Amino acid sequence: IRHALAGNFCRCTGYVQIVDAVKAASHAISTKGEMRPRKAE
């Protein structure tokens, strides 16, 4: 995930929330076959 993002975004945050979101989506899709969007906080 980090390799795919390298050079595309500002690195000051370390991509933490983006990486977490990709992992959550990947897990949900692989276990449930779908993922519904969550409301913004």
C-alpha positions in Angstrom: 0.0 0.0 0.0 2.7 2.4 1.0 4.7 1.6 -2.2 1.7 2.4 -4.3 1.2 5.7 -2.6 4.8 6.8 -2.7 5.3 10.1 -4.5 1.5 10.7 -4.9 0.7 12.5 -1.7 2.3 14.6 1.0 4.3 12.3 3.2 4.0 14.5 6.4 1.2 12.3 7.8 2.8 9.0 6.9 -0.4 8.0 5.1 -1.7 6.5 8.3 -5.4 7.1 7.7 -5.2 6.2 4.0 -3.4 2.9 4.7 -5.9 2.1 7.4 -8.8 2.7 5.1 -7.3 0.6 2.3 -6.7 -2.3 4.8 -10.3 -2.0 6.1 -11.7 -2.0 2.6 -9.6 -4.9 1.5 -10.6 -6.9 4.5 -14.3 -6.1 4.1 -14.3 -7.0 0.5 -12.5 -10.2 1.0 -14.7 -11.4 3.9 -18.1 -10.0 2.9 -17.8 -9.3 -0.8 -18.8 -5.7 -0.4 -18.2 -2.5 1.6 -20.6 0.3 2.2 -19.2 3.8 2.7 -19.1 5.1 6.3 -20.4 8.6 7.2 -17.6 11.2 7.6 -16.8 12.0 11.2 
